[in-house]
Amino acid sequence: MQQNIINIRDLEFQLFELHRVDDFLKYDRYADHNRETLQAALDLALKVAEEEFAPHTRLVDEEEPIFENGRVVMRPEVKKALDVLRETGLLAASQDYERGGMQLPSAVGQMCVGLLKGANVGTQAYAGLTIAAANLILTQGSEEQKTRYAEPMLSGRFFGTMCLTEPHSGSSLGDLRTRAEPAGDGSYRLKGNKIFISAGDHELSDNIVHMVLARLPDAPPGVKGISLFIVPKFLVNDDGSLGERNDVALAGLIHKMGYRGTTSTMLNFGEKEGAVGYLVGEPHNGLAAMFHMMNEARIGVGLGSVMLGYTGYLHALEYARERRQGRPVGNKDPQSPQVPLIEHADIRRMLLTMKAYVEGGLSLALQGARLVDEKKVAQTGEEQEMAAGLLDLLTPLIKSWPSQFCLEANSLAIQVHGGYGYTREYPVEQFYRDNRLNPIHEGTHGIQGMDLLGRKVSMAGGRYYQELLRRIAATVDEASSDPKLADNARRLAATVESLKEATDCIQAVKQEGQVERALANASLYLEAFGHTVVGWLWLRQALAATKGLDEGGPQPAAFYEGKLKACDFFSRYELPRVQGLTQLLREVDATALEMEAEGF
Amino acid sequence: MQQNIINIRDLEFQLFELHRVDDFLKYDRYADHNRETLQAALDLALKVAEEEFAPHTRLVDEEEPIFENGRVVMRPEVKKALDVLRETGLLAASQDYERGGMQLPSAVGQMCVGLLKGANVGTQAYAGLTIAAANLILTQGSEEQKTRYAEPMLSGRFFGTMCLTEPHSGSSLGDLRTRAEPAGDGSYRLKGNKIFISAGDHELSDNIVHMVLARLPDAPPGVKGISLFIVPKFLVNDDGSLGERNDVALAGLIHKMGYRGTTSTMLNFGEKEGAVGYLVGEPHNGLAAMFHMMNEARIGVGLGSVMLGYTGYLHALEYARERRQGRPVGNKDPQSPQVPLIEHADIRRMLLTMKAYVEGGLSLALQGARLVDEKKVAQTGEEQEMAAGLLDLLTPLIKSWPSQFCLEANSLAIQVHGGYGYTREYPVEQFYRDNRLNPIHEGTHGIQGMDLLGRKVSMAGGRYYQELLRRIAATVDEASSDPKLADNARRLAATVESLKEATDCIQAVKQEGQVERALANASLYLEAFGHTVVGWLWLRQALAATKGLDEGGPQPAAFYEGKLKACDFFSRYELPRVQGLTQLLREVDATALEMEAEGF
């Protein structure tokens, strides 16, 4: 049952030849692992993805969960798939042994979940959110909270959610109004309304652990007055058994264009006596706590976008190889047989564009996951700080770039299918709808752009940004000495140069105090930066492919040649986009900023 | 009941200040018309669009037509809306009086239908296809066919369809297999299967007139052996009354991601004794006949894309003005009230991008419609030839550019709405799904690119292409003398220069006999060409706005200022895209062409 989730050769190439995840195996944390155990985890995840998740992808899109008599009712295939997943232990793939985890490198753990995303993003979300919520407790909670809530989440007995957004407070989290009053016994009583809570209600697990942002009575206004709480659907007794139903009510479901298998809920906390909640970490420190896990959550969103784009690409590739339509330019004989679509130059260009986007996106997401690992195994404080800083810098790109360009890959997958592509009889239109949510999930491009340009680039005096440029320059140097890659190296160097100039111009305007103008085109800066970084990763893929060719690596020659071609493609077809953007950015253009509202 | 279909000021500006449609009123054909009658037709169309079409847009998306006991069953609102439309006479807006038409200029007639597209593209398609099919009979059919079929179509008693595609023959029309055998009485009997036939069955009109491409027994292979037939659902007696049911059977419905209100059908012709059909025009000349009306059909698709983008833009604009979220950069006071979204630079940039795309797209579609009018009223053969040639040249752009960039506007409309944007509780996600069909309808970007670069640019020795460049240069000259526009004029001139260079490089490679390589990036050439032409139209809009400001034109100053700003925006943010594309095109890059199928 081939489900077109991923090209296994590419996955192996990226994990082991490009990102060299097996380098980590020398560290104590991964002492029990070897190449085979990593492979076994991925094989297991792929098997579950293909056999349990992929088959009902369309079904949960067509028959989305409904709200009936106060309950969420959904297709039984969802629970069945998640029950199988729970048994594999993969929910805790990267967690510590002592929490019931497998202690797999993050890149492998993320990829295990990524395969489920590619197979069925709607069903996967219940698991993905649980992992994120558990991570939050594990990094921020007390030992008791870890045992009582996080461990049952990692084993899949409880599932989790993130409750941030309120009807009047989306991106502007500082304006949230949910209140938490101390109950006198160390617990709190919460009252407020949350919206867009994915997986906010269901009967897929024994319990649901909501991670809720709310304000304490003495909270300062804005983002500095937000605290984080655990609010379980059912209270949890000391022995881990379930107690009373908490005062959390499902107020309704939201109906989306994609991810239709995942309930998106409105939840009312404290309609009656107040929902029982437990403070996680320090008072008023909730947003910082939330951001602590956001790097991984954002890598998760980015990887999800990649995987949706990837499966669309593979479906389009298969279709282009099988479907016969028309004849090549120059063949004037109408009686000659029609050729497969892939023989047409424009189809091949679209497939190569998709390949460049999805494989480039995958290497970007895995670069992020690799930095998570580097942080974990760092031998010195300095190494750890640098890994953490680079990860912070790249996170907005990892979140945004795939959600822009792998969505574009999904659009191209429709285009390759022609009229069939937009019918619900073929799978690619659903991937396109599903992926359209990702440019908004976990912060829009606008938010990510402000984060990158307003904070990350200049963080620590620009240290991480400089280090990234240094690493890119090292790759350029290495590639320059290979005649096959020198041209691409030169193009990347020119691209980096234009990005640097743009950055300098913007920083100068910022230092003059024109902060609003400096940040006005932050989204476009994000796009230019993302393309540059993906161009770097493509050049590294080309170097790894060259090595594979020269040293007789594990993949067939045609695979490595395809990588070289895709690198050529990215540097010739895609990098020029950066020049166009940086032209504008260098001028720190204020056209949009100065547009009068009445002029629209 | 404001439905956010169009900005009336912009419509009036584009029709009367930019494209000066009232210039045509001096010709005999339009002698009965004046500015008021044109306005009255538009007002009527807008009223029908707002009152009858828009209110059930979501309804037909959610409850699409179903196939029940061999019949198509759909929401009653569709018939009600089309019944009202029929009474207005707008189906024949641009047709001759003698056929029951209003003899309105094409730009106005197209726009009347365009307003319906913006309101409810699914319901509108029944009307749009009827107009297209009637046009085909009026330009290619016999007098008897015009009376018997086209006139009842123009009055709305019959509706029409286009039956081109077959399961194995989509873009490659030359491979179609439906056969037509002479019956001996001048009629034919057709047998074959058609797919993706929009509006292929329904009970909205007394009869359905299918325009069917099929092969005669002695037909040469390929596109030179295709003939065009009228195949009515019910035979039509000499007195115009309906006779027997013809042998055309509905085999099933196709389910799409958008345009869900329009049935997309599989039709079987001649399951029993053969479907009765009547040859239109000469044998084996069907494709040429079809292409004869395709210019207008393609303008229709382009305008439809514009209108879907336009309504998305207006919804996003309204939302951005009303929804309060966050505070401007630099305001650190969390207790200050949240500001409307439109106050944020990134939101304003997205709105301005949308404005540039949809108003630019509208001016492009109307430029096409204007050329249709110029063709009709031309006083000399030369004038007529030039209008026809320019229209031929621009048609692939008019079809493609809006379906790429106004779709992008729909995506931005979602983005402006944040999480609400992807919910079905808000309208913008439907516009995005609806518009995603248009890059495929009436020929993909790939097909349009080949048409532009492979045929249109070099047609008549490049005469029309040269004339277009000459007209652009004239606009550049005019704008150069205005200090406020000189910078934009310079940018456009540089863009045109790079497009010309790319064209020359490609033509040189073509002349060396490397046709496949020359055409390999035709889609990107189409994109670069489209952006250049829209840049030209934006500069013309800026000139017209300047005139409006200087001479106290009918619109408020803020409106004209907004146009100037949007022109700045297009030339600063969008034209650089052309430089990136032409860099690649100048090199006549063959990377994608040379990619081996095994490399993917």
Boltz contact constraints between the chains, C-beta under 6 A:
constraints:
  - contact:
      token1: [A, 170]
      token2: [B, 418]
      max_distance: 6.0
  - contact:
      token1: [A, 172]
      token2: [B, 325]
      max_distance: 6.0
  - contact:
      token1: [A, 172]
      token2: [B, 326]
      max_distance: 6.0
  - contact:
      token1: [A, 174]
      token2: [B, 334]
      max_distance: 6.0
  - contact:
      token1: [A, 196]
      token2: [B, 419]
      max_distance: 6.0
  - contact:
      token1: [A, 221]
      token2: [B, 334]
      max_distance: 6.0
  - contact:
      token1: [A, 221]
      token2: [B, 335]
      max_distance: 6.0
  - contact:
      token1: [A, 222]
      token2: [B, 334]
      max_distance: 6.0
  - contact:
      token1: [A, 254]
      token2: [B, 423]
      max_distance: 6.0
  - contact:
      token1: [A, 255]
      token2: [B, 424]
      max_distance: 6.0
  - contact:
      token1: [A, 256]
      token2: [B, 422]
      max_distance: 6.0
  - contact:
      token1: [A, 256]
      token2: [B, 423]
      max_distance: 6.0
  - contact:
      token1: [A, 257]
      token2: [B, 422]
      max_distance: 6.0
  - contact:
      token1: [A, 257]
      token2: [B, 429]
      max_distance: 6.0
  - contact:
      token1: [A, 317]
      token2: [B, 600]
      max_distance: 6.0
  - contact:
      token1: [A, 325]
      token2: [B, 172]
      max_distance: 6.0
  - contact:
      token1: [A, 326]
      token2: [B, 172]
      max_distance: 6.0
  - contact:
      token1: [A, 329]
      token2: [B, 515]
      max_distance: 6.0
  - contact:
      token1: [A, 329]
      token2: [B, 516]
      max_distance: 6.0
  - contact:
      token1: [A, 329]
      token2: [B, 519]
      max_distance: 6.0
  - contact:
      token1: [A, 330]
      token2: [B, 515]
      max_distance: 6.0
  - contact:
      token1: [A, 334]
      token2: [B, 174]
      max_distance: 6.0
  - contact:
      token1: [A, 334]
      token2: [B, 221]
      max_distance: 6.0
  - contact:
      token1: [A, 334]
      token2: [B, 222]
      max_distance: 6.0
  - contact:
      token1: [A, 335]
      token2: [B, 221]
      max_distance: 6.0
  - contact:
      token1: [A, 342]
      token2: [B, 597]
      max_distance: 6.0
  - contact:
      token1: [A, 345]
      token2: [B, 520]
      max_distance: 6.0
  - contact:
      token1: [A, 345]
      token2: [B, 593]
      max_distance: 6.0
  - contact:
      token1: [A, 346]
      token2: [B, 446]
      max_distance: 6.0
  - contact:
      token1: [A, 346]
      token2: [B, 523]
      max_distance: 6.0
  - contact:
      token1: [A, 348]
      token2: [B, 592]
      max_distance: 6.0
  - contact:
      token1: [A, 348]
      token2: [B, 595]
      max_distance: 6.0
  - contact:
      token1: [A, 349]
      token2: [B, 592]
      max_distance: 6.0
  - contact:
      token1: [A, 351]
      token2: [B, 600]
      max_distance: 6.0
  - contact:
      token1: [A, 352]
      token2: [B, 592]
      max_distance: 6.0
  - contact:
      token1: [A, 352]
      token2: [B, 595]
      max_distance: 6.0
  - contact:
      token1: [A, 418]
      token2: [B, 170]
      max_distance: 6.0
  - contact:
      token1: [A, 419]
      token2: [B, 196]
      max_distance: 6.0
  - contact:
      token1: [A, 419]
      token2: [B, 440]
      max_distance: 6.0
  - contact:
      token1: [A, 422]
      token2: [B, 256]
      max_distance: 6.0
  - contact:
      token1: [A, 422]
      token2: [B, 257]
      max_distance: 6.0
  - contact:
      token1: [A, 422]
      token2: [B, 437]
      max_distance: 6.0
  - contact:
      token1: [A, 423]
      token2: [B, 254]
      max_distance: 6.0
  - contact:
      token1: [A, 423]
      token2: [B, 256]
      max_distance: 6.0
  - contact:
      token1: [A, 424]
      token2: [B, 255]
      max_distance: 6.0
  - contact:
      token1: [A, 429]
      token2: [B, 257]
      max_distance: 6.0
  - contact:
      token1: [A, 437]
      token2: [B, 422]
      max_distance: 6.0
  - contact:
      token1: [A, 440]
      token2: [B, 419]
      max_distance: 6.0
  - contact:
      token1: [A, 446]
      token2: [B, 346]
      max_distance: 6.0
  - contact:
      token1: [A, 515]
      token2: [B, 329]
      max_distance: 6.0
  - contact:
      token1: [A, 515]
      token2: [B, 330]
      max_distance: 6.0
  - contact:
      token1: [A, 516]
      token2: [B, 329]
      max_distance: 6.0
  - contact:
      token1: [A, 519]
      token2: [B, 329]
      max_distance: 6.0
  - contact:
      token1: [A, 520]
      token2: [B, 345]
      max_distance: 6.0
  - contact:
      token1: [A, 523]
      token2: [B, 346]
      max_distance: 6.0
  - contact:
      token1: [A, 558]
      token2: [B, 598]
      max_distance: 6.0
  - contact:
      token1: [A, 558]
      token2: [B, 599]
      max_distance: 6.0
  - contact:
      token1: [A, 561]
      token2: [B, 599]
      max_distance: 6.0
  - contact:
      token1: [A, 562]
      token2: [B, 599]
      max_distance: 6.0
  - contact:
      token1: [A, 565]
      token2: [B, 595]
      max_distance: 6.0
  - contact:
      token1: [A, 565]
      token2: [B, 599]
      max_distance: 6.0
  - contact:
      token1: [A, 568]
      token2: [B, 591]
      max_distance: 6.0
  - contact:
      token1: [A, 569]
      token2: [B, 591]
      max_distance: 6.0
  - contact:
      token1: [A, 572]
      token2: [B, 589]
      max_distance: 6.0
  - contact:
      token1: [A, 572]
      token2: [B, 591]
      max_distance: 6.0
  - contact:
      token1: [A, 576]
      token2: [B, 580]
      max_distance: 6.0
  - contact:
      token1: [A, 576]
      token2: [B, 583]
      max_distance: 6.0
  - contact:
      token1: [A, 577]
      token2: [B, 580]
      max_distance: 6.0
  - contact:
      token1: [A, 580]
      token2: [B, 576]
      max_distance: 6.0
  - contact:
      token1: [A, 580]
      token2: [B, 577]
      max_distance: 6.0
  - contact:
      token1: [A, 580]
      token2: [B, 580]
      max_distance: 6.0
  - contact:
      token1: [A, 583]
      token2: [B, 576]
      max_distance: 6.0
  - contact:
      token1: [A, 584]
      token2: [B, 573]
      max_distance: 6.0
  - contact:
      token1: [A, 589]
      token2: [B, 572]
      max_distance: 6.0
  - contact:
      token1: [A, 591]
      token2: [B, 568]
      max_distance: 6.0
  - contact:
      token1: [A, 591]
      token2: [B, 569]
      max_distance: 6.0
  - contact:
      token1: [A, 591]
      token2: [B, 572]
      max_distance: 6.0
  - contact:
      token1: [A, 592]
      token2: [B, 348]
      max_distance: 6.0
  - contact:
      token1: [A, 592]
      token2: [B, 349]
      max_distance: 6.0
  - contact:
      token1: [A, 592]
      token2: [B, 352]
      max_distance: 6.0
  - contact:
      token1: [A, 593]
      token2: [B, 345]
      max_distance: 6.0
  - contact:
      token1: [A, 595]
      token2: [B, 348]
      max_distance: 6.0
  - contact:
      token1: [A, 595]
      token2: [B, 352]
      max_distance: 6.0
  - contact:
      token1: [A, 595]
      token2: [B, 565]
      max_distance: 6.0
  - contact:
      token1: [A, 597]
      token2: [B, 342]
      max_distance: 6.0
  - contact:
      token1: [A, 598]
      token2: [B, 558]
      max_distance: 6.0
  - contact:
      token1: [A, 599]
      token2: [B, 558]
      max_distance: 6.0
  - contact:
      token1: [A, 599]
      token2: [B, 561]
      max_distance: 6.0
  - contact:
      token1: [A, 599]
      token2: [B, 562]
      max_distance: 6.0
  - contact:
      token1: [A, 599]
      token2: [B, 565]
      max_distance: 6.0
  - contact:
      token1: [A, 600]
      token2: [B, 317]
      max_distance: 6.0
  - contact:
      token1: [A, 600]
      token2: [B, 351]
      max_distance: 6.0
